[in-house]
Amino acid sequence: MLYPELDDIQLLRLLQEKNEDALAEIYNRYWKLLYKSAYAIVQDEAISKDAVQEVFIALWQRNLPEDIQFLKAYLHQAVRFQILKAIKAQKTDEHFYERLATVTSDIFYDNPMLFKEQEALLKDILHSLPEDCRQIFVMSREEQLTYKQIAAQLHISEKTVEKKMSICLKQIRQILEHNRALLAAFVVFLTSNR
């Protein structure tokens, strides 16, 4: 069988049967493109290579969704999620939020239904916060007020604002740990309102 002559759908069918040659062909067909895409975001060779490698490992180990129609788009989205994880793990980078927003906005641009679903979940999370925490969070993120300005408007101490924000972020983080896509939506929300 001449694997380079097969289309992506044929390769996916073979891959679901655990055909190693199909995986090798998909890898040869897309690894360079995926690497360039990853590198454009993080500008780090090692992280980019790791992200691409993780995608191909997952492609081999997992049962793929039956409804994959565009393998190239699926792989690009998978790489973006890997980059998202890598960026999240290396938050010390001063451009963390800009890069994360780029990755996540690309994901949601490619899949607007995912964005709508995640946006609704995000609103639910914000509404689940205690009223005082939510108010402080909104003042900080949407109105872009400093802790000092929030404290003055609410007639509370700056320390109280810090404490409430800390409680709020901890609660949000706990919820988001269970849903990476929601984390992405939330970071886009945060960065678009900074």
ZIWO-V803970 format. One record per pair of residues at least 6 apart in sequence whose ideal C-beta (glycine too) atoms are under 6 Angstrom apart, sorted by the first residue. I is the first residue (numbers start at 1). J is the second residue. Records with the same first field share a line. If there is no record, write none. Layout:
# ZIWO-V803970
I: J  J
This chain:
# ZIWO-V803970
3: 21  25
8: 71
11: 22  25  26
14: 22
15: 22  23
23: 60
27: 56
30: 75
31: 52
34: 52  75  79
35: 48  52
37: 79
38: 48  51  79  83
39: 48
41: 83  99  103
42: 83
47: 86
51: 79  82  83
54: 82
55: 78  79  82
68: 74
80: 103  106  107
83: 103
84: 103  184
87: 99  100
97: 191
100: 187
101: 188  191
104: 184  187  188
105: 188
108: 115
118: 181  182  185
121: 182
122: 185  186
125: 175
129: 168
133: 164  167  168
136: 150  161  164  165
137: 168
139: 145  150
141: 193
142: 193
147: 158  161  162
148: 158
150: 161
151: 157  158  161
176: 182  183  186
